[in-house]
Amino acid sequence: MKKHSFLFIMILIALALIGFNTAAEEGKPKPPQSSEGNICSNEYVLCTSAPCIPDPRNPDSNAICQCDVNKGLNFGMSACKARIPVTHSTGVKKVLSTFSFAQAPTKPVLSCPEGKPWTDCLDQPCIVDPMNPLKAICTCKIVRDQPFVTFGGDCVTLTCDTGYWSGATVGSYIGASRQLMKAFGLDQTPAKYCAGTKAKVSE
């Protein structure tokens, strides 16, 4: 089965199971947040290289992303208590997406210019794939007015135009990376960079 076909099937399953309603979610209280973010150790969803597509219910502002489920130290703006996975009575597990270095050894950081579409998945709602507990589908915010970096794209800059990659602003990426480096006791970031990427965090 082709990768894109699989992604569409997973999206349909996710929508059918959880029916994320954007208006309803926005009406709920948001998780407590810190101005500098928090390092937690828990099960979390990682979208640093996630391929995304616009959400058919709100294609101008939201996207649906296929992400990975991990355990360990992770960075987010939400409080650690808010990141504890919650399993519904139907068996559907909800988890927040956060940031970590888990994909840094194998996926280099790609830099994309302002005006290209990307998605901000930090602290966004996800559901774990009921057929694969190592995968999750997340609803993320589409951004177009800021340059960004992503672990997706395999250093192919043309994908900045069409990829809707999960990413972050350079400032957010540097801040989160420095906090994780401190938590792990690292002097150098484990991330590698595509040619031309300037988001250096170990200066």
Secondary structure, 3 states (H helix, E strand, C coil): CCHHHHHHHHHHHHHHHHCCCHHHHHHCCCCCEEEEEEEEEEEEEECCCCCEEECCCCCCCEEEEEEEEEEEEEEEEECHHHHCCEECCCCCEEEEEEECCCCCCCCCEEEECCCCCEEECCCCEEEECCCCCCEEEEEEEEECCCCEEECCCCCCCCHHHHCCCEEECHHHHHHHHHHHHHHHCCCCCCCCECCCCCCCCCC
